[in-house]
Amino acid sequence: MSNNLEIKYDLSGLKAISARMRAASHQSPVAVRLAVKHTGGKATVAVRKALVGQTGLKRKVLDRAVKGRSVAAGYEIKSRGGNISLKHFGARETRNGVSAAPWGSRRIYPGTFIKGGKFPSRVTLKMNGQVFERTGGRRFPIRKVKSGLFIPVEMVKGQSEAAFFAVVERDLPARLEHELARILGG
């Protein structure tokens, strides 16, 4: 699965400022670049904020996984994050298995564990809080349990997609007007 995402925005709706751009035709690419960079930064923050509720991940995790930056062709928001481990979703062990909340919805994963030993005096394993399940009938082998949630997939749908387009549609025209006024001195 590719972690690259490209969203293009049609700027044809910005007819109100086209006359000013013609007047400053030699400097308008600079204004467009600055406006896109500023708005892109705001859109990145909005996408991260929306992903918190959409995925159930903590903001700190999403700040590390979702990055925005200016590129020659505009602005890009990239994300990392394959199949996310259950430990990032507030995993806690119960008698029936581990309870975790991917997509913000808590459920029990039967037969999974974080700790070792017999109930009620189980001890924390030195496995960094990961969630495991047995793959054989005996004590070993075990495997790490994943959530099935992919950040790049979640970024382009639902609340995060709506947040991106809302910021671009609301802020880009005004920011472009601002940058043109700053360049033209008025």
C-alpha positions in Angstrom: 0.0 0.0 0.0 1.4 3.4 -1.0 1.7 6.1 1.7 1.6 8.9 -0.9 -1.4 11.1 -1.3 -2.0 13.9 -3.6 -5.1 16.2 -3.5 -5.5 18.9 -6.1 -7.7 21.9 -5.6 -9.2 23.8 -8.5 -8.4 27.5 -8.2 -10.9 28.6 -10.9 -13.3 29.8 -8.3 -10.9 32.7 -7.4 -12.2 35.0 -10.2 -12.6 37.9 -7.8 -8.9 38.5 -7.6 -7.8 37.6 -11.1 -7.6 41.3 -12.1 -5.1 42.0 -9.3 -3.1 39.0 -10.4 -2.9 40.2 -14.0 -1.7 43.6 -12.6 1.0 41.9 -10.7 1.6 39.1 -13.2 5.3 38.9 -12.6 4.9 38.6 -8.9 1.6 36.6 -8.7 3.4 33.2 -8.6 5.1 34.3 -5.4 1.7 35.4 -3.9 0.1 32.1 -4.9 3.0 30.1 -3.4 2.9 32.0 -0.1 -0.9 31.7 0.1 -0.8 28.0 -0.6 2.0 27.5 2.0 0.1 29.3 4.7 -3.3 27.7 4.0 -1.6 24.3 3.6 -0.2 24.6 7.1 -3.6 25.4 8.5 -5.1 22.4 6.6 -2.5 20.1 8.0 -3.4 21.1 11.5 -7.1 20.7 10.7 -6.6 17.2 9.2 -4.6 16.1 12.3 -7.3 17.4 14.6 -10.1 15.6 12.6 -8.1 12.4 12.6 -8.0 12.3 16.4 -11.7 11.7 16.5 -11.9 9.7 13.4 -9.2 7.2 14.2 -9.1 7.1 18.0 -5.3 7.8 18.0 -3.8 10.4 20.3 -2.8 13.8 18.9 0.9 13.2 19.7 0.9 10.1 17.5 -0.8 11.9 14.7 1.7 14.9 14.9 4.5 12.4 14.3 2.7 10.5 11.5 1.1 13.4 9.5 3.4 16.0 8.0 2.8 18.9 5.6 5.4 20.8 3.6 5.7 23.1 0.6 6.8 21.5 -2.6 7.5 23.0 -6.1 4.0 22.2 -7.3 2.2 23.5 -4.2 1.8 21.8 -0.8 1.6 18.2 0.2 0.4 16.4 3.3 2.0 13.1 3.7 1.4 10.4 6.3 3.1 7.4 7.7 1.4 4.5 9.4 0.7 1.1 8.2 -1.4 -1.3 10.2 -1.3 0.4 13.6 -0.7 -1.7 16.7 -3.5 -1.9 19.3 -1.2 -0.4 22.0 -1.8 3.0 20.5 -5.6 2.8 21.1 -5.7 2.8 24.9 -5.3 -0.9 25.2 -6.0 -2.5 28.6 -6.2 -6.1 29.6 -9.4 -7.7 30.9 -10.1 -11.3 31.8 -11.7 -11.9 28.3 -8.9 -10.3 26.3 -7.6 -6.8 25.6 -9.9 -3.9 25.3 -8.9 -1.2 22.7 -10.6 1.6 20.8 -9.6 1.9 17.2 -11.8 4.3 15.2 -12.9 5.6 18.6 -15.1 2.5 19.4 -14.0 0.3 22.2 -14.2 -3.5 21.8 -12.6 -6.6 23.3 -10.2 -8.7 21.3 -10.7 -12.2 22.7 -7.7 -14.3 23.6 -5.2 -11.4 23.5 -3.0 -10.3 26.3 -0.5 -7.6 27.5 0.5 -9.2 30.8 1.8 -12.6 31.8 0.9 -15.0 34.6 -2.3 -16.2 36.2 -5.2 -14.0 37.2 -5.5 -12.0 39.5 -1.7 -11.5 40.0 -0.6 -10.9 36.5 2.7 -9.1 35.8 3.6 -6.6 33.1 5.7 -8.1 30.4 8.7 -6.1 29.1 7.2 -5.9 25.7 6.5 -2.1 25.5 2.8 -2.4 26.1 2.2 -4.3 22.9 -0.9 -6.6 22.5 -0.2 -10.3 21.7 -2.1 -13.5 20.9 -1.0 -17.1 20.8 -0.7 -18.6 17.4 -0.1 -22.2 18.6 -1.8 -24.3 21.2 1.0 -23.8 23.7 2.8 -20.9 25.3 4.7 -20.0 22.2 4.6 -18.8 19.4 2.9 -15.5 19.8 2.3 -12.6 17.4 1.6 -8.9 17.8 -2.0 -7.9 17.2 -2.8 -5.0 14.8 -5.8 -2.8 14.5 -6.4 -2.8 10.7 -6.3 1.0 10.7 -4.1 2.8 8.1 -3.6 6.5 8.6 -3.1 7.3 4.8 -6.5 5.6 4.1 -8.3 7.5 6.9 -6.8 10.8 5.8 -8.7 10.9 2.5 -12.2 10.1 3.8 -14.7 11.2 6.4 -14.0 14.1 8.8 -10.4 14.6 7.8 -11.2 15.0 4.1 -14.0 17.4 5.0 -11.7 19.4 7.3 -9.1 19.8 4.6 -11.5 21.1 2.0 -13.3 23.4 4.5 -10.0 25.1 5.4 -8.9 25.5 1.8 -12.3 26.9 0.6 -12.6 29.2 3.6 -9.0 30.5 3.9 -7.2 30.3 0.5 -9.0 33.1 -1.4 -8.6 35.6 1.5 -5.0 34.6 2.0 -4.3 35.0 -1.7 -5.9 38.5 -1.6 -3.7 39.3 1.5 -0.5 38.2 -0.2 -1.3 40.1 -3.4 -2.0 43.3 -1.3 1.2 42.9 0.5 3.2 42.5 -2.7 1.5 45.4 -4.4 1.7 47.6 -1.4 -1.9 48.2 -0.8 
